[in-house]
C-alpha cells in the first residue's frame, strides 16, 4: 500500500510537470485522473468514515462513564404521616392531660375512701392535679407538633446528580461481532476504492489510446490526401498533354473530396477524444496537450500471455473481495443477532447525590452514597423470535455465498476471454504489419507503372485505397493490443497504477 501511494505521488508530480510542458505520458494521465476524480475523493471519504467507525467500535470494550443531573419542582411534598396521625400528634398533650386528670381523680378518690388520706388531703391533691393539667397539655401538644414537623419531607424542590460507570463483562459476543463488522467494513471501503481506481485507469487508458489512434489516423489521412492531390496534379498535366481523359480527372477529384472529408471527420473525432481525456485527467477541455505516444510509429509489440494464474486473479479482484466482505459481514451479523438473545453481564459503579438528603432523615442539603453492582440480563422467552431472525440472517449469508460463487465463474470466463483477445490482437498486429509492407510495395509499383504508362488511374487509386486500409488496420491493431492488455490486467486484478 505504501509503495502504491509512493508511485501515485510520483506519478502526480510527473503528471504536473508534463502538463506544464503540454506533453503527457500514459502514467501522468493516470496520476492526474487519480488525483482529480471526484468519485475517488468520495471513496476516500467513505474509507475515512469506515476507519472512524472501526475506532468507535473499539471503545465498546472499555468502561463508559455517564454523568446525570436534574431538578424537579412539585406542587405538593411527600407526606410520611396522614392527616389523622398529624392531628393526633398535635393534640397529644390534650389527650394526655385529660387521661392524667381522670386517673389522678380516680386514685385520690379511692385513697380517700380507704382512709389512706383525709378528705382535706384529697381535696389538696385534686387541686394540685388540676393545676398540673394545663402544663402537661401544653408540653405534650408542643412535643407532638415537634414530632409532626420532623416528619415533613419538603420535597417540592428536589435535586439529584449521579456519576455512573458501566463495564461490559459479557454481552453474548455482540461487542466482538460489532468490532469484526467494523474491521470488514473498513476493508470493504478499501476494496471499493481500489475498484474505482481500476475503473478510472481503464477509462483513461481507453481515452489515451483512442487519442493516439486518431492522431495516427489523422497523419494517415493527411498523407493519403497528399497522395491523391499529387495524383490529381499528375492527371491534370496528362489531360493537358492529351494522354489522359477528362473522366480520369473527375475520378481523381472525387477521391480528393473523399480524402478531405475523411480528414475532417478524423480531425473532429480527435478533438472530441482529447476533450474526453482532458475531462478524465481534470484538465480544461480546451487544454492544448500532446501525448507521448502520438509520434511513435509502433506503439505496441506482441505480448505473451501464457502462465496466467486464475486463482491468484480471483484473490486480486476488488469486486470479489467486496463480495467476500459482504459474506463475512453477513456471518458476523448472524452472531450479532444471536448475541441479543444470550445472557448479558455488566459491572456498574457510581456515586449518587440528592437534595433533600435521605440518609439522615429528610435534610435540606446535598448528600450522597457510593454504589457498586452487577447487572445480569437473561432472556427467557420470546416466542421463537430469535430463531426466526437467526434463520433469516443465515439465509442472507447463503445468498451472498451464491452470488460470490457466480461472480467467480464470470471472472474466470472474463479472464479466458481477455487472454484470447490478447492473442487474437497479437495475430492481427503481425498480419497488419505484413499487409502494410505489401501495400507499400504495391503502391510503389503502381506509381512506377503509372509513370511508365503501363497502369491507368484506376489502378493507382486502388493501390492508394489498399495502402490506406492497410495503414489504418495497422493503427487499429496497435491500439487493440494495448487495449486488450489493459482489459486482461483489469480482469486479473493487477495493479496498473
Beta strands, then each sheet from edge to edge (+ up, - down):
strand 1: 23-24
strand 2: 64-73
strand 3: 157-170
strand 4: 290-291
strand 5: 344-355
strand 6: 367-377
sheet 1: 1+ 4+
sheet 2: 2+ 3- 5+ 6-
end
